[in-house]
Amino acid sequence: MHNIFKKLPSIKASTGVTTAQMREVDRLMIEYYKINLVQMMENAGRHLADLAWRLCTEKVADNYSPQIVIACGNGNNGGGGLVAARYLFNWGGNVKIILVDEIVQMKPVPSQRLVTLQKLGMEIISADDSSANRLLASADLIIDAIIGYGLAGDPRGNARNLIHAINESGNSNILALDTPSGLDTTSGILHEPVVKALATLTLALPKVGLLETAVGTYTGQLLLADIGVPRQLYKRMGLSPVLLFDNHPIVVLENDLI
């Protein structure tokens, strides 16, 4: 286990949710509990940035600005990556963004996060930019925020190409947000292609597909981040997770299956 992970509290992965259940969690958060998508995205991105910074600063000198490349899709998973980018940039990171698609193809909430980064003057390139491969190979850390739990079938188009580029970069320091892109979070099916991560920071509850034996070499170390889901929401859904964050927003998931 990585030294950074040893410093975090750990819990047993006693339960998980399917993709359909996670969609219901998100729906109830927004429609019933009035916790909007921006709040959830900000929570996820802040915790992602915190873990990324810990992973970077352990391996670099105090006066060094870590080189962090964040690969972002055009959905909410990509939005979490963009939020993390803002924090990491503010903390002194040398952050580059690789976008799967142009801003006009992004969902409204992630696109607003991207406009903020543009105003900050951050370097943002497309997946087919000639410098993308070089950036991926030389980064101290790659963050995979391409595809979240909404994956249906094999990744396609630029997303597929960017996943291949990450895997072929020779860079093993990869942190995935919620799930490695290309992994089905309900069945655990490894689509073609799928990111092979050093660690995966999943959100709210572990997805059952992440707990399958065969996926451990792709998720790497599993961690869980608190995005503010009320305990009453789980009770309302008939879930009784023994997952208590207490005052620890990020915990290591111990899974006997992996």
C-alpha atoms as a printed R data frame, in Angstrom:
    type eleno elety resid chain resno       x      y       z
1   ATOM     1    CA   MET     A     1   0.000  0.000   0.000
2   ATOM     2    CA   HIS     A     2   1.178  3.519  -0.849
3   ATOM     3    CA   ASN     A     3   2.404  5.461   2.206
4   ATOM     4    CA   ILE     A     4  -0.218  8.170   1.656
5   ATOM     5    CA   PHE     A     5  -3.004  5.598   1.889
6   ATOM     6    CA   LYS     A     6  -1.587  4.222   5.131
7   ATOM     7    CA   LYS     A     7  -2.053  7.650   6.713
8   ATOM     8    CA   LEU     A     8  -5.783  7.696   6.001
9   ATOM     9    CA   PRO     A     9  -8.475  5.985   8.099
10  ATOM    10    CA   SER     A    10  -9.893  2.787   6.643
11  ATOM    11    CA   ILE     A    11 -13.280  1.088   6.638
12  ATOM    12    CA   LYS     A    12 -14.627 -2.228   5.413
13  ATOM    13    CA   ALA     A    13 -16.498 -2.144   2.113
14  ATOM    14    CA   SER     A    14 -19.597 -3.733   3.591
15  ATOM    15    CA   THR     A    15 -22.059 -2.704   0.890
16  ATOM    16    CA   GLY     A    16 -22.206 -1.161  -2.541
17  ATOM    17    CA   VAL     A    17 -24.673  0.317  -5.003
18  ATOM    18    CA   THR     A    18 -25.523 -0.385  -8.614
19  ATOM    19    CA   THR     A    19 -25.399  2.298 -11.274
20  ATOM    20    CA   ALA     A    20 -29.196  2.577 -11.139
21  ATOM    21    CA   GLN     A    21 -29.124  3.044  -7.366
22  ATOM    22    CA   MET     A    22 -26.444  5.717  -7.668
23  ATOM    23    CA   ARG     A    23 -28.575  7.596 -10.182
24  ATOM    24    CA   GLU     A    24 -31.396  7.491  -7.643
25  ATOM    25    CA   VAL     A    25 -29.060  8.809  -4.939
26  ATOM    26    CA   ASP     A    26 -28.186 11.736  -7.214
27  ATOM    27    CA   ARG     A    27 -31.853 12.352  -8.070
28  ATOM    28    CA   LEU     A    28 -32.927 12.420  -4.433
29  ATOM    29    CA   MET     A    29 -30.017 14.659  -3.503
30  ATOM    30    CA   ILE     A    30 -31.139 17.238  -6.057
31  ATOM    31    CA   GLU     A    31 -34.929 16.923  -6.124
32  ATOM    32    CA   TYR     A    32 -35.798 15.975  -2.531
33  ATOM    33    CA   TYR     A    33 -32.946 17.218  -0.339
34  ATOM    34    CA   LYS     A    34 -32.203 20.272  -2.544
35  ATOM    35    CA   ILE     A    35 -28.473 19.632  -2.597
36  ATOM    36    CA   ASN     A    36 -27.708 20.786  -6.102
37  ATOM    37    CA   LEU     A    37 -25.305 19.352  -8.651
38  ATOM    38    CA   VAL     A    38 -22.843 22.224  -8.270
39  ATOM    39    CA   GLN     A    39 -22.488 21.471  -4.556
40  ATOM    40    CA   MET     A    40 -21.901 17.761  -5.196
41  ATOM    41    CA   MET     A    41 -19.422 18.481  -7.974
42  ATOM    42    CA   GLU     A    42 -17.532 20.939  -5.791
43  ATOM    43    CA   ASN     A    43 -17.368 18.412  -2.940
44  ATOM    44    CA   ALA     A    44 -16.095 15.668  -5.253
45  ATOM    45    CA   GLY     A    45 -13.535 17.912  -6.924
46  ATOM    46    CA   ARG     A    46 -12.234 19.294  -3.631
47  ATOM    47    CA   HIS     A    47 -11.622 15.817  -2.230
48  ATOM    48    CA   LEU     A    48 -10.060 14.681  -5.518
49  ATOM    49    CA   ALA     A    49  -7.681 17.635  -5.407
50  ATOM    50    CA   ASP     A    50  -6.759 16.892  -1.803
51  ATOM    51    CA   LEU     A    51  -5.862 13.287  -2.557
52  ATOM    52    CA   ALA     A    52  -4.015 14.255  -5.752
53  ATOM    53    CA   TRP     A    53  -1.958 16.845  -3.909
54  ATOM    54    CA   ARG     A    54  -0.999 14.335  -1.239
55  ATOM    55    CA   LEU     A    55   0.110 11.860  -3.900
56  ATOM    56    CA   CYS     A    56   2.202 14.505  -5.664
57  ATOM    57    CA   THR     A    57   3.820 16.248  -2.738
58  ATOM    58    CA   GLU     A    58   5.093 13.021  -1.216
59  ATOM    59    CA   LYS     A    59   7.278 12.372  -4.256
60  ATOM    60    CA   VAL     A    60   8.502 15.899  -5.058
61  ATOM    61    CA   ALA     A    61  10.577 18.518  -3.258
62  ATOM    62    CA   ASP     A    62   8.923 21.303  -1.266
63  ATOM    63    CA   ASN     A    63   9.844 23.976  -3.808
64  ATOM    64    CA   TYR     A    64   8.688 21.973  -6.826
65  ATOM    65    CA   SER     A    65   5.429 22.635  -8.659
66  ATOM    66    CA   PRO     A    66   3.996 19.180  -9.423
67  ATOM    67    CA   GLN     A    67   3.073 18.499 -13.034
68  ATOM    68    CA   ILE     A    68  -0.547 17.323 -13.058
69  ATOM    69    CA   VAL     A    69  -2.514 16.405 -16.178
70  ATOM    70    CA   ILE     A    70  -6.280 16.061 -15.846
71  ATOM    71    CA   ALA     A    71  -8.136 14.206 -18.613
72  ATOM    72    CA   CYS     A    72 -11.759 15.405 -18.612
73  ATOM    73    CA   GLY     A    73 -14.856 14.118 -20.354
74  ATOM    74    CA   ASN     A    74 -17.815 16.323 -21.212
75  ATOM    75    CA   GLY     A    75 -20.088 15.086 -18.402
76  ATOM    76    CA   ASN     A    76 -20.266 15.445 -14.637
77  ATOM    77    CA   ASN     A    77 -17.226 13.233 -14.046
78  ATOM    78    CA   GLY     A    78 -15.225 15.662 -16.137
79  ATOM    79    CA   GLY     A    79 -16.738 18.496 -14.111
80  ATOM    80    CA   GLY     A    80 -15.296 16.993 -10.933
81  ATOM    81    CA   GLY     A    81 -11.907 16.920 -12.616
82  ATOM    82    CA   LEU     A    82 -12.236 20.587 -13.581
83  ATOM    83    CA   VAL     A    83 -13.074 21.558  -9.997
84  ATOM    84    CA   ALA     A    84  -9.987 19.654  -8.816
85  ATOM    85    CA   ALA     A    85  -7.934 21.521 -11.417
86  ATOM    86    CA   ARG     A    86  -8.919 24.879  -9.916
87  ATOM    87    CA   TYR     A    87  -7.814 23.841  -6.444
88  ATOM    88    CA   LEU     A    88  -4.571 22.247  -7.606
89  ATOM    89    CA   PHE     A    89  -3.735 25.327  -9.666
90  ATOM    90    CA   ASN     A    90  -4.416 27.600  -6.682
91  ATOM    91    CA   TRP     A    91  -2.133 25.444  -4.526
92  ATOM    92    CA   GLY     A    92   0.754 25.947  -6.928
93  ATOM    93    CA   GLY     A    93   0.413 22.948  -9.197
94  ATOM    94    CA   ASN     A    94   1.444 23.076 -12.840
95  ATOM    95    CA   VAL     A    95  -1.910 21.836 -14.123
96  ATOM    96    CA   LYS     A    96  -2.816 20.977 -17.711
97  ATOM    97    CA   ILE     A    97  -6.289 19.997 -18.897
98  ATOM    98    CA   ILE     A    98  -6.915 17.581 -21.767
99  ATOM    99    CA   LEU     A    99 -10.505 17.723 -22.970
100 ATOM   100    CA   VAL     A   100 -12.215 14.836 -24.726
101 ATOM   101    CA   ASP     A   101 -14.498 17.275 -26.586
102 ATOM   102    CA   GLU     A   102 -14.801 20.982 -27.218
103 ATOM   103    CA   ILE     A   103 -16.509 23.162 -24.593
104 ATOM   104    CA   VAL     A   104 -19.670 23.472 -26.700
105 ATOM   105    CA   GLN     A   105 -20.239 19.722 -26.242
106 ATOM   106    CA   MET     A   106 -19.977 19.789 -22.451
107 ATOM   107    CA   LYS     A   107 -22.960 19.660 -20.115
108 ATOM   108    CA   PRO     A   108 -23.916 23.067 -18.664
109 ATOM   109    CA   VAL     A   109 -22.521 22.668 -15.133
110 ATOM   110    CA   PRO     A   110 -19.104 21.286 -16.198
111 ATOM   111    CA   SER     A   111 -18.860 23.929 -18.933
112 ATOM   112    CA   GLN     A   112 -19.218 26.650 -16.293
113 ATOM   113    CA   ARG     A   113 -16.327 25.133 -14.346
114 ATOM   114    CA   LEU     A   114 -14.263 25.187 -17.540
115 ATOM   115    CA   VAL     A   115 -14.988 28.876 -18.153
116 ATOM   116    CA   THR     A   116 -13.530 29.593 -14.703
117 ATOM   117    CA   LEU     A   117 -10.317 27.773 -15.636
118 ATOM   118    CA   GLN     A   118 -10.110 29.703 -18.891
119 ATOM   119    CA   LYS     A   119 -10.362 32.981 -16.979
120 ATOM   120    CA   LEU     A   120  -7.525 31.779 -14.727
121 ATOM   121    CA   GLY     A   121  -5.375 31.285 -17.818
122 ATOM   122    CA   MET     A   122  -4.886 27.557 -17.365
123 ATOM   123    CA   GLU     A   123  -3.554 25.533 -20.301
124 ATOM   124    CA   ILE     A   124  -6.412 23.574 -21.896
125 ATOM   125    CA   ILE     A   125  -5.897 21.374 -24.947
126 ATOM   126    CA   SER     A   126  -7.966 18.857 -26.888
127 ATOM   127    CA   ALA     A   127  -7.394 15.115 -26.869
128 ATOM   128    CA   ASP     A   128  -6.091 15.196 -30.436
129 ATOM   129    CA   ASP     A   129  -3.515 17.924 -29.747
130 ATOM   130    CA   SER     A   130  -0.008 16.857 -30.729
131 ATOM   131    CA   SER     A   131   1.333 17.702 -27.253
132 ATOM   132    CA   ALA     A   132  -1.110 15.451 -25.361
133 ATOM   133    CA   ASN     A   133   1.063 12.328 -25.431
134 ATOM   134    CA   ARG     A   134   4.110 14.237 -24.205
135 ATOM   135    CA   LEU     A   135   2.174 15.791 -21.324
136 ATOM   136    CA   LEU     A   136   0.803 12.429 -20.230
137 ATOM   137    CA   ALA     A   137   4.214 10.765 -20.285
138 ATOM   138    CA   SER     A   138   5.950 13.480 -18.259
139 ATOM   139    CA   ALA     A   139   3.267 14.199 -15.634
140 ATOM   140    CA   ASP     A   140   3.894 13.551 -11.952
141 ATOM   141    CA   LEU     A   141   0.230 12.532 -11.797
142 ATOM   142    CA   ILE     A   142  -2.556 11.879 -14.308
143 ATOM   143    CA   ILE     A   143  -6.139 12.305 -13.148
144 ATOM   144    CA   ASP     A   144  -8.707 10.269 -15.074
145 ATOM   145    CA   ALA     A   145 -12.014 12.165 -15.108
146 ATOM   146    CA   ILE     A   146 -13.171 11.001 -18.526
147 ATOM   147    CA   ILE     A   147 -16.158  8.710 -17.920
148 ATOM   148    CA   GLY     A   148 -18.036  8.100 -14.665
149 ATOM   149    CA   TYR     A   149 -20.729  5.613 -13.729
150 ATOM   150    CA   GLY     A   150 -22.812  6.487 -16.816
151 ATOM   151    CA   LEU     A   151 -20.732  4.330 -19.168
152 ATOM   152    CA   ALA     A   152 -22.731  2.164 -21.589
153 ATOM   153    CA   GLY     A   153 -20.560 -0.191 -23.617
154 ATOM   154    CA   ASP     A   154 -17.063  0.389 -24.948
155 ATOM   155    CA   PRO     A   155 -15.750  3.962 -24.842
156 ATOM   156    CA   ARG     A   156 -15.936  5.579 -28.269
157 ATOM   157    CA   GLY     A   157 -14.413  8.430 -30.246
158 ATOM   158    CA   ASN     A   158 -12.031 10.805 -28.527
159 ATOM   159    CA   ALA     A   159 -12.723  9.228 -25.134
160 ATOM   160    CA   ARG     A   160 -11.496  5.899 -26.445
161 ATOM   161    CA   ASN     A   161  -8.411  7.504 -27.971
162 ATOM   162    CA   LEU     A   162  -7.559  9.389 -24.788
163 ATOM   163    CA   ILE     A   163  -7.872  6.258 -22.634
164 ATOM   164    CA   HIS     A   164  -5.505  4.466 -25.008
165 ATOM   165    CA   ALA     A   165  -3.090  7.409 -24.814
166 ATOM   166    CA   ILE     A   166  -3.097  7.302 -21.004
167 ATOM   167    CA   ASN     A   167  -2.433  3.561 -20.939
168 ATOM   168    CA   GLU     A   168   0.295  3.833 -23.560
169 ATOM   169    CA   SER     A   169   2.023  6.811 -21.908
170 ATOM   170    CA   GLY     A   170   4.118  4.572 -19.647
171 ATOM   171    CA   ASN     A   171   2.955  6.663 -16.686
172 ATOM   172    CA   SER     A   172   1.638  4.512 -13.830
173 ATOM   173    CA   ASN     A   173   0.750  7.390 -11.485
174 ATOM   174    CA   ILE     A   174  -2.933  7.587 -12.359
175 ATOM   175    CA   LEU     A   175  -5.749  8.625 -10.034
176 ATOM   176    CA   ALA     A   176  -9.277  7.838 -11.287
177 ATOM   177    CA   LEU     A   177 -12.353  9.774 -10.200
178 ATOM   178    CA   ASP     A   178 -15.267  7.542  -9.142
179 ATOM   179    CA   THR     A   179 -14.235  4.697 -11.484
180 ATOM   180    CA   PRO     A   180 -11.484  4.000 -13.998
181 ATOM   181    CA   SER     A   181 -12.876  5.096 -17.358
182 ATOM   182    CA   GLY     A   182 -14.057  2.034 -19.270
183 ATOM   183    CA   LEU     A   183 -15.143 -0.035 -16.252
184 ATOM   184    CA   ASP     A   184 -18.833 -0.884 -15.837
185 ATOM   185    CA   THR     A   185 -19.681  0.094 -12.250
186 ATOM   186    CA   THR     A   186 -22.499 -2.436 -11.874
187 ATOM   187    CA   SER     A   187 -21.203 -5.573 -13.587
188 ATOM   188    CA   GLY     A   188 -17.470 -5.010 -13.214
189 ATOM   189    CA   ILE     A   189 -17.055 -5.646 -16.957
190 ATOM   190    CA   LEU     A   190 -13.770 -4.268 -18.247
191 ATOM   191    CA   HIS     A   191 -14.648 -2.646 -21.535
192 ATOM   192    CA   GLU     A   192 -12.136 -1.934 -24.285
193 ATOM   193    CA   PRO     A   193 -10.239  0.179 -23.434
194 ATOM   194    CA   VAL     A   194 -10.167  0.807 -19.679
195 ATOM   195    CA   VAL     A   195  -7.805  2.987 -17.662
196 ATOM   196    CA   LYS     A   196  -5.442  1.128 -15.332
197 ATOM   197    CA   ALA     A   197  -5.195  3.292 -12.203
198 ATOM   198    CA   LEU     A   198  -2.895  3.459  -9.201
199 ATOM   199    CA   ALA     A   199  -5.913  4.495  -7.122
200 ATOM   200    CA   THR     A   200  -9.604  5.220  -7.544
201 ATOM   201    CA   LEU     A   201 -11.471  7.786  -5.461
202 ATOM   202    CA   THR     A   202 -15.105  6.714  -5.661
203 ATOM   203    CA   LEU     A   203 -17.929  8.875  -4.358
204 ATOM   204    CA   ALA     A   204 -20.567  8.469  -1.636
205 ATOM   205    CA   LEU     A   205 -20.740  4.645  -1.740
206 ATOM   206    CA   PRO     A   206 -18.622  2.081  -3.574
207 ATOM   207    CA   LYS     A   207 -20.232  0.825  -6.757
208 ATOM   208    CA   VAL     A   208 -20.646 -2.944  -6.741
209 ATOM   209    CA   GLY     A   209 -18.652 -3.341  -9.964
210 ATOM   210    CA   LEU     A   210 -15.593 -1.845  -8.258
211 ATOM   211    CA   LEU     A   211 -15.667 -4.634  -5.674
212 ATOM   212    CA   GLU     A   212 -15.373 -7.479  -8.192
213 ATOM   213    CA   THR     A   213 -12.231 -9.577  -7.845
214 ATOM   214    CA   ALA     A   214 -11.124 -9.157 -11.448
215 ATOM   215    CA   VAL     A   215 -11.061 -5.355 -11.441
216 ATOM   216    CA   GLY     A   216  -8.586 -4.794  -8.608
217 ATOM   217    CA   THR     A   217  -5.610 -4.367 -10.931
218 ATOM   218    CA   TYR     A   218  -7.505 -1.584 -12.745
219 ATOM   219    CA   THR     A   219  -8.961  0.319  -9.783
220 ATOM   220    CA   GLY     A   220  -5.763  0.120  -7.766
221 ATOM   221    CA   GLN     A   221  -6.316  1.229  -4.181
222 ATOM   222    CA   LEU     A   222  -9.979  2.022  -3.609
223 ATOM   223    CA   LEU     A   223 -10.839  5.113  -1.586
224 ATOM   224    CA   LEU     A   224 -14.170  6.712  -0.754
225 ATOM   225    CA   ALA     A   225 -15.032 10.413  -0.581
226 ATOM   226    CA   ASP     A   226 -17.903 12.018   1.291
227 ATOM   227    CA   ILE     A   227 -19.909 14.289  -1.031
228 ATOM   228    CA   GLY     A   228 -22.542 15.088   1.594
229 ATOM   229    CA   VAL     A   229 -25.210 12.444   1.039
230 ATOM   230    CA   PRO     A   230 -27.566 12.511   4.060
231 ATOM   231    CA   ARG     A   231 -27.828  9.249   5.981
232 ATOM   232    CA   GLN     A   232 -31.604  9.619   5.797
233 ATOM   233    CA   LEU     A   233 -31.395  9.311   2.023
234 ATOM   234    CA   TYR     A   234 -29.871  5.849   2.280
235 ATOM   235    CA   LYS     A   235 -32.569  4.838   4.760
236 ATOM   236    CA   ARG     A   236 -35.215  6.139   2.361
237 ATOM   237    CA   MET     A   237 -33.758  3.843  -0.334
238 ATOM   238    CA   GLY     A   238 -33.654  0.829   1.958
239 ATOM   239    CA   LEU     A   239 -29.867  0.874   2.187
240 ATOM   240    CA   SER     A   240 -28.062  0.411   5.472
241 ATOM   241    CA   PRO     A   241 -24.404  1.079   4.717
242 ATOM   242    CA   VAL     A   242 -21.992  0.688   7.600
243 ATOM   243    CA   LEU     A   243 -19.890  3.526   6.248
244 ATOM   244    CA   LEU     A   244 -19.291  6.350   8.677
245 ATOM   245    CA   PHE     A   245 -17.000  9.136   7.519
246 ATOM   246    CA   ASP     A   246 -17.184 10.945  10.873
247 ATOM   247    CA   ASN     A   247 -14.787 13.860  10.402
248 ATOM   248    CA   HIS     A   248 -12.729 12.103   7.712
249 ATOM   249    CA   PRO     A   249 -13.872 13.139   4.209
250 ATOM   250    CA   ILE     A   250 -11.664 10.508   2.526
251 ATOM   251    CA   VAL     A   251 -11.270  6.929   3.732
252 ATOM   252    CA   VAL     A   252  -9.484  3.854   2.402
253 ATOM   253    CA   LEU     A   253 -11.827  1.017   1.425
254 ATOM   254    CA   GLU     A   254 -10.727 -2.381   2.640
255 ATOM   255    CA   ASN     A   255 -12.152 -5.057   0.365
256 ATOM   256    CA   ASP     A   256 -11.389 -8.695   1.123
257 ATOM   257    CA   LEU     A   257 -12.372 -9.601  -2.449
258 ATOM   258    CA   ILE     A   258  -9.453 -7.692  -3.996
